[in-house]
Amino acid sequence: MAFGYLAIGLLVGFLVGLTGVGGGSLMTPLLVFLFRFKPVVAVGTDLLFAAITKCGGVLVHHGKHKSVHWRIVALMSLGSIPGSLLTLLLLRQYARVGDAQNRIISVSLGVALILTALAQLVRGRLQRMAMARVPDASSQNSFRSSVTVAAGFLIGTLVTLSSVGAGALGTIALLVLYPRMPTLQVVGTDLSFAIPLTLVAGLGHLQLGNVNISLLGSLLVGSLPGIWVGSLLSAKVPDRFLRPILASVLFVVGLKLVM
């Protein structure tokens, strides 16, 4: 079974490198449907997996490219961390009520996958609409700051419940609120925002007993070469071909979890 976990880490790492889609939207459904892990364990384990793997990306973006907008990271974290902590508190209460926690996680995961699938299809259109409305990417008024914090809160809640959304939905939020921000800075900022969120959420799930440590280790070992190979091939595979297929799969899996 350990080989299977290595293989799934390799596969997800490859797809993340190839498509840029967040690992949670791929990893968590595979753990639930293929390896029959309880949704709470799949989500808790994937959150810590995400916190660790995203650190490398931030080192590259901040250390090499200087492409992290730390003020926006702070604003989103100001909403996401309280949202995550509040959600963990509610999950602790539901842990005492039969299988209610697993059901909440399953439905949340389904909703997050559907939203992620839609985000893959409409991100370009949303950015173009926002660019026509917002003239300056660097301007920061109180209204936009408040909306950024609110978006962080909603994403923090959803990510803690599903391990999905810090990448795809965080990127959408940045593209809509700051549409003229350079793509490299969007990626770096989203990665930096996701690390404290997934770490807090993952440690909270660990405290609740929802993390499989041996599974986490195997996934980490398998994912590293997968990400490397996928990244090498990404330039050779047309993005407009891959994203609709992946979005369709995520949408169908999301519906299955919700229904």
N, C-alpha and C positions, 0 to 999 in steps of 0.2 A: 504493500500500500504506500510505503514511503516513496517508491519509484513513481507511483501515480501522482503524488503531490509534487514531486520534482517536475514531472511532465506538464502538469497543469500550470505550474509557475513559468515554465519555459514557453508554453503556448500563449499565456496571457501577456508575458513580457514581449513576445514576438508581435502580438497584435497591437499592444500599446505603442511599441516602436514603429510599427508599420502605419498605424492610423492616427495616433495621437489621442485616441479616446481613452478616458480614465480607466485605470485598472479595476476599480470597484465595480463598474457596470459590467465587466466581463468576469472577474474573479468570483464575486459573490454568487451570482446565479449558477455558475459551474459547481461551486462547492455545495450548493443546496440541491441541485437536480442530479448531478453526476455522482457525487460522493455522499449524498444523503446526510450532510451535516444539518443540524438544526439552524434555522435562519439566524438566531441570536449569536451562535458560535461563528457562523460564516461572516456575519457583519463585524463582530468584535475582533476577530483575527485579521480580517482585511483592513480594518482601520489602522492597526499597528503596522501592518505590512505597508500601507500607503505612507504613513508618517516616516518610516525608515527610507523607503525608496525615493520619496520626493526630495529628501535632503541632498542627494547627489545633484539633482537638477538645479536646486537653488544655488549650490556652490558654483556651478557653471555660470548661471545667469548673473549672480551678483559678483563673483570673483573675476570672471572673464569678460562678460558683456556689460556689467553695471546696468542691468536692465530690470531692476526691481524698484517700483514706486512705493517706498516705505510708508508714506503718509496714507495711501489708499489701503495698504496692508493693515495698518493700525486701525483705520476706520472700520474695515470689514471684520477684523478680529474683535473690535469693541462690541459688535453685534453677535458674532458667531460663537464666541466662548461662553457668554451667558446663555445663549440659546442651547448650546450643547449641555451645559451643566444642568439647566432646568429640565431638559429632556432625560438626562441620566437619572435625575431625582424621580421623575415620573415613572421611568422604567423600573426603578427599584421598588416602587409601590406596586406596580403590576406584576412583579416577579412573584408576589405572594398569592396571585390569583390564577391558579391552574396553569393553563397553556396560553393565557392572555398575552404574555410578552411576545411569544413566538408569532401569534396572529398579528399583533400590531407591527412587528418587524416585517413580516411577509407582505402585508398590504403597503406599508411604507416603501419597501423595496420595489414593489410593482409600480407604484406611482412614480418613484424616482427614475426607474428605467424608461417609463413612457415619456416623462419630461426630457430625459436625456436623448431619447430617440428623436423627439420633435426638435430639440435644440440642434441636433446635427443637421437637420433639414432646413431650418429657417435662420441660422446664425448670420449668413451673408445678407439676407434681406433685412433683418433687424438692424444690422450695423449700418446699412445704407440709409435706412429710414432715420436712424439716430444721428447720422452725420449731417443730414439735411436740417436737423433740428438744433444740434449743439455745435456752435461754431468753433469752440476752442477746447482742446483736450486738456489743457493745463489749468484752466480756470476752475476754481473750487469755491462754490458758494455754499451757504449754510443749508439750503434745500438739498443740493446734490450730496452733501456730506451726510445729511440725515437719511436720505434714501439709501446711501451706501451702507450705513450702519444697519438699517432695516433689512436690506438684502442679505447682509452677513448673518443676521439673526435667523432668517428663514432658511438659508443654506445650512447654517450650523445645526438647526433642528433636524432637517431632512438627512444630512450626512450622518448624524449620530444614530438616527433610526435605521438607515439603510446602507451606509458606507458609500453611497453613490451621490454625486452632484458637486463635490468640491472642484472637480476639473471642468466638466461640461457646463454646469449651471453657473459656476463661478466665472467662467470665461464669458458666457452670455451676459451676465450682469455687468462685467467690465466693458464689454463691447457696446452695450446699450447706454451705460452711464458715461463712458469715456471713449466714444467711438473713434476719435482721432489719435488715440494712443497707439504708438507703433506695435505691430504684432509681437515682436520679441519682448517688449515690455509687458504686454498683456499676459504672455505665457509666464514670464518671470514673476510678475506680481501675483498671479493666480497660484502658482506653485508655493510661493512664500506665505500666502494667506492660508493655504491648505495644511501646511505642516503643523502649526500650533493647534488648529482645529482637530485634525485627525489624531494628533497625539493626546490631547485632552479627552476626546471621545474614546479612543482606544484604551487609555489607562482606566477610564471609567468603566468600560466593559470588562476589562481585566479584573477590576475590583469586584464586579458583579459575577465573576466566574464564567465569562462568555468568550474567553480566548484559549485556543489550543496552541500551546507553545511549540510543540514538535511540528505541527502543521505549519506554523509561521516560519520556522527555520527552513523547512524544505521548500516552501514557496519562495523565500528570499534567494536561496541558492539557485533555484531553477530559473528565476526571472531575469537575472543579470545577463547571461548570454543571450536570452531571448530578446531583450530590449536592444542589445547591440546589433544582432542580426536584422531585426525588424527595422531599425533606424537606417541601416545600410541599404535596405531594399525599398525604403519608403519613397525615394525619389524616382524609382522605376515603375511604380504602380500608380495609375491615375486616381487622385483623391475623389474626383466626382463619380468614379465607379465604385469605390469601396464604401464611402460613407452611406449612400442610400441602402446598400445591402446590410451593413451593420446596424443602421437605424431600424430597418424592418425587423431584424432578429430581436433587437432589444425591445421593440414595441410589442411583439408577440409574447415574449417571455414576461414582460411587465403585465400584460393582460391576464396571462395564466396565473400569476401570483395574486392579482387583485381579485379575480373571480373565484 
